[in-house]
Amino acid sequence: MKQQGTLDGGRALIEWAKLRFPDTPKKRVKQWILGGRIAVGGEICKEPHRRMDDPGTQIRLLDRDTSAVFEGNLRIHRLLK
């Protein structure tokens, strides 16, 4: 099996999140990321294939009702478009 992330700047966020939540299907993890429910180091990341070094315990799953989208200094509730 090929070891991923050793020479190309880390693994994709979806891979790190899958390791953090091993009982969750990959499809659901991707939905969380695209829906703005995964934060890394306190910042929401909506790019499942964004490469990063090991974030350790900095990956957080935000509650569905409290997740929000941050754009600059403006906080927009997730249900408002």
N, C-alpha and C positions, 0 to 999 in steps of 0.2 A: 504494500500500500504506500502510495506517495505521501510524504510528509509535507503538509501545506504550511506556508507562511514563514519558511526559514530564510529565504533569500529575497522575497518580494515585498517587504514592508509589513509583515504580519498577516493575520487572517481577516476574512470579511466579518463584519459585525454580526451577520446572521449566524456564522459559525461559532463566534464567542457566545452569543445569546443562547444558542442550542446547547452549548456546554454548560451554561449557567442554569438552564431549565431543561434537564435531560429527559424528563417525562413528557415534554410537550412536543407535538409534531412540528416538523420544520415549516410546514405551511402556516400553522398558527403563529409561530414565531415571526414569520415574514409579515403576517397581517398586523401583529403588534407593532413591528417596526414602521411599516407604512402608515399605520394609524396614529403614530406619534406617542405610543405607549412605552417605548424603550428610551431610557435616558442613560447616557454614559458620562460620568463625572458631573452630573447635574444638568447636562445639556441634552435636549431631545435630538435624536438622529433618525432621519427618515430614509436613510440610504442603506438598504440591507447588504449591499456588496462593497460598502466603504471599508477599505483596509485599515487596520490599526494594530498596534502592538497589544499584548495582553492587558485588558482593562481590569483584570482581577475582579474584585467585588464592587467595582464602580458601576457595573451594569445594574440598572434598577427597572423593574416593571412598575409603571405608574398605574394607579387605579383608573378604571374606565371613566368614572365620573369626575375625576379631578385632573385628568391629563389636559394639557393646553398646548397651544402652538405659540412659540416665541419668535417674533420677528423684530430684530433690533431690540429696542427697549419697550416695545409695545407688546402687551400680553393680550392675546385674542382667545376667547373661550373656544374650545374645540368644536362646538356646535354652530358657531357663527362663521359665516363665509364672507 
